[in-house]
Amino acid sequence: MTIVSAQRRGSLLGVVDRFWRKSNYRMKVINNDVDVPAIYASTSDGFQVALIVADEGQVHFDVDSPCVRHSEVARSASPATASLDPDAEFIPRPDIHSDFWSASGS
């Protein structure tokens, strides 16, 4: 939910791209679109991962797992930072300021 300014989005994608390559992820697609940039990759054990900057700068990770067996999932140990109103009719927008990521300078 951190506000990532338009000027910092390329840096964020670059940091993730370098980490994924260093981790031997196989880069599938790099979308350099100005409005909706994204990176798609796969891991050696079959996970598909993506970092996408969507509508109004909403940044999110997507992860698709290979076939797995059902297991219980523990509740999160940390509180959510996003508005979780189940009756909300809109997608929550980033609202947490970061001195670095939210800055408009380069």
C-alpha positions as CSV (number, residue, x, y, z in Angstrom):
1,M,0.0,0.0,0.0
2,T,3.0,2.2,-0.3
3,I,2.7,5.1,-2.7
4,V,5.3,4.6,-5.5
5,S,5.6,7.7,-7.5
6,A,5.6,7.5,-11.3
7,Q,9.3,8.6,-11.2
8,R,10.2,5.7,-8.9
9,R,8.3,2.8,-10.6
10,G,11.1,2.0,-13.0
11,S,13.5,1.8,-10.1
12,L,11.2,-0.6,-8.2
13,L,10.9,-2.8,-11.3
14,G,14.7,-2.7,-11.8
15,V,15.4,-3.7,-8.2
16,V,13.0,-6.7,-8.5
17,D,14.4,-7.6,-12.0
18,R,18.0,-7.7,-10.6
19,F,16.9,-9.8,-7.6
20,W,15.0,-12.3,-9.7
21,R,17.8,-12.7,-12.1
22,K,20.3,-13.1,-9.3
23,S,18.0,-15.8,-7.9
24,N,18.0,-17.6,-11.2
25,Y,14.4,-16.8,-12.1
26,R,13.7,-17.2,-15.8
27,M,12.5,-13.9,-17.2
28,K,9.4,-14.5,-19.4
29,V,8.2,-11.0,-20.3
30,I,9.3,-7.5,-19.5
31,N,6.6,-4.9,-20.3
32,N,8.1,-1.4,-20.4
33,D,4.7,0.3,-21.0
34,V,4.7,3.8,-19.4
35,D,1.3,3.3,-17.8
36,V,1.3,-0.4,-16.9
37,P,4.8,-1.7,-16.6
38,A,5.3,-5.3,-15.5
39,I,7.8,-8.1,-15.1
40,Y,6.9,-11.8,-15.5
41,A,9.2,-14.7,-14.5
42,S,9.3,-18.3,-13.5
43,T,11.2,-20.1,-10.8
44,S,13.1,-23.4,-11.3
45,D,10.4,-25.2,-9.1
46,G,7.5,-24.1,-11.3
47,F,6.2,-20.9,-9.7
48,Q,5.1,-18.0,-12.0
49,V,5.7,-14.6,-10.5
50,A,4.8,-11.1,-11.6
51,L,5.3,-7.5,-10.5
52,I,2.7,-5.3,-12.1
53,V,2.0,-1.6,-11.8
54,A,-1.7,-1.3,-12.5
55,D,-4.3,1.4,-12.5
56,E,-3.3,4.6,-10.8
57,G,0.1,3.1,-9.8
58,Q,-1.3,0.2,-7.7
59,V,1.8,-2.0,-7.4
60,H,1.2,-5.7,-6.7
61,F,2.9,-9.1,-6.9
62,D,1.1,-12.1,-8.4
63,V,2.3,-15.6,-7.7
64,D,0.9,-18.8,-9.3
65,S,2.1,-22.0,-7.7
66,P,2.5,-25.4,-9.4
67,C,0.2,-28.1,-8.3
68,V,0.3,-28.5,-4.5
69,R,-1.6,-30.6,-2.0
70,H,-4.1,-28.9,0.4
71,S,-2.7,-27.7,3.7
72,E,-3.8,-25.4,6.4
73,V,-2.5,-21.8,6.3
74,A,-1.6,-19.9,9.5
75,R,-3.1,-16.5,10.1
76,S,-0.9,-13.5,9.4
77,A,1.2,-12.4,12.4
78,S,1.1,-8.8,11.3
79,P,-1.9,-6.5,10.8
80,A,-3.0,-5.5,7.3
81,T,-2.1,-2.1,6.2
82,A,-4.8,-1.8,3.6
83,S,-8.4,-1.0,4.1
84,L,-10.2,-4.3,4.2
85,D,-13.8,-3.0,4.1
86,P,-15.8,-5.9,2.6
87,D,-18.5,-3.5,1.4
88,A,-16.1,-1.2,-0.4
89,E,-17.0,-0.8,-4.1
90,F,-13.5,0.3,-5.2
91,I,-10.0,-1.1,-5.2
92,P,-8.0,0.5,-2.3
93,R,-5.3,2.9,-3.6
94,P,-1.9,3.2,-2.1
95,D,-2.0,5.5,0.9
96,I,1.3,5.0,2.8
97,H,4.0,7.6,2.2
98,S,7.7,6.6,1.9
99,D,10.3,9.3,1.8
100,F,12.1,7.4,-1.0
101,W,9.4,5.4,-3.0
102,S,6.9,8.2,-2.9
103,A,9.3,11.0,-3.9
104,S,8.9,12.6,-7.3
105,G,12.6,13.2,-7.8
106,S,14.9,10.7,-9.6
